[in-house]
Amino acid sequence: MAKRGIETLVGLFVLVGMIGLVFLAVKAANLATFGEAGGYRLQARFDNIGGLKPRAPVRSAGVTVGRVISIKLDNHTYQGVVTMEIGEDYEFPRDTSAKILTSGLLGDQYVGLEPGGDEKNLAPGDTITQTQSAVVLENLIGQFLFRQAADAGTAEGAAGGKK
């Protein structure tokens, strides 16, 4: 009888552990929002969203204030339209700017909000007009290499002209 009770306790312990691991995996993957309150939606248009993904955080001063809900392409302007849900506890001035930033050198991308100084706040459904697109590492490397090649070509041309 005691053996059966121990087996039951071990089974319950394993079950609770598995539930905890599933909960941790879901939270780590940003697949669910357990206990988070609703909010209001804002949009921002970017020329290049880089590797930004839905469910990416929206941060202001390093504090997560919301999440990216969806990313679509505007067929007329060919800009990426990012829809964000901001927590109802947070309000931002109408002249707030949005940037796509990266956590660390090669980390995930997120939307950073920098509040402006306007006395009126953004309303649900408003569009943030001041935006800065993502910095794409491949483009920076390409520009650097192109500049180095151009400088090398100029140096060879100057040396050839002095002969």
N, C-alpha and C positions, 0 to 999 in steps of 0.2 A: 504494500500500500504506500509506503514512504517513497519507494522508487517511482511510482506513478506520479506522485505529487512533485517530485524533483523534476521529472521529465516535463510536466506541465509548466512549471516555472521557467525552465530553460526554453521551452517553446515560446512562451510569452515574451521572454527577454529577447529572443531572436526576432520575433515579430515586431516588437517596439523598435529594435535596432534597424530593421529593414524600412519601417515607416519613416524613421528619422533620416536615413540615407536618401530615400526618395524625396522627402521634403527639402533636404539640403541640395540635392541635384536640381530640383525645379527652381529653387531660389537662385542658385548659382547661374543657371541658364537664362534667368529673367523670363521664364515662361508663365509665371503667375504672379499676381499681386495679392499676397495674403495680408489682409488688414489695412490696405492702403485706401485712403479716402478718394473720392472722385475729384474732379477739377474742371477746368475750362480749357478749350482748345484754341490754339494759335497756329498761324501758318507763317512760313518764311520761304523765300525763293532764293536758290543758290545756283550759280553758274556751274559749279562742280561740287557734288556731294562726297566725292572720294569713296571711302569704304563705309560710310554711315549706314547703319541698318535699323530697321524697325526695332523697337524696345530699347534702343540706346538711351542712356541717361541725358537729361537736360540739366545743366548745372549753372549756378550763379555763385560766384565767390567760393567755388569748391564744394558747395552744398547741392545735392541732388534735389531739384525742385519739380521735376516732371520726367516724362518719357516721350520718345518719338513714337507716334502712333502709326504713321504711314509715310511712304515716300512715293511720289508719282512724277511723271514727266509731263510738263505743260506742252501740248502739241503746237501751240502758237509761238511761244517765246523760247522753247527748247531749254527751259530751266527746270531744275529739280524742285518740286514743291514738297516741303517737309511739313507735316502736320504733327504738332506736339500737344500733349496734354499736360497742363501745368496744375500743380496742386492748388486746391482752393484756398489754402493758407497764404499763398504768395501772390503779390500784385506787383506789376512792373509798369513803369512810365511808358507813355506812347512812343517816346524816342529811344526805346531800348534797342540795342543792336545784338545780332546773333552771329556767332562764328562757329565753324566746324573745327574742332580742336582734337588733338590726339593725346591720349594718356601715355606719357613716356615717349621714347623714340619710335618704337614699333607697336605701341599699344592700340587698344580699341579707340574708335572715334566717338565723340559726343558733341552735343550742341552746347556752346557756352553763351550765356546771356549776360550782357553788360548793361545795367540800368542807366538810363539817361537822367535828365533833370526836369522833364516836363511834369507839370502838376497833375495832368490828367493821366489816368491809367489805361492800359490796354483792356479792351472789352472782349468777351468770348467771341471767337470767330474773326478777330482782327488779324491783319497780316503785318509782320515785322518787315519794314522796308529797308532798313540798314543791315546788310548782311555781308559776310566775308566767307568766300568759299574755302573748301578744304585745300590744304597744301599737299600736293601729291609728290611723294618722295621720288618717284621715277622722273617726273618733270624737272625737279630740282637737279637731279644727277645729270639728266640730259643737257640742261642749260649749262651746268658747270663744265661738262665735257666739250660742248660746242664752243664755249668761251675759251677753254684751254687750247683747242685746236685752232681757233681764230688767232689767238695770241701767238702761238707757235708759227703760224703762217705769216703773220706780220713780222715776227723776228727774223724769219728766214728771208723775207722780201727785203728787209732793211739791210741785212748782212750781204745779200746778193747785190744790192745797189751800191755798196761801198767798195766793191772790188775794183 
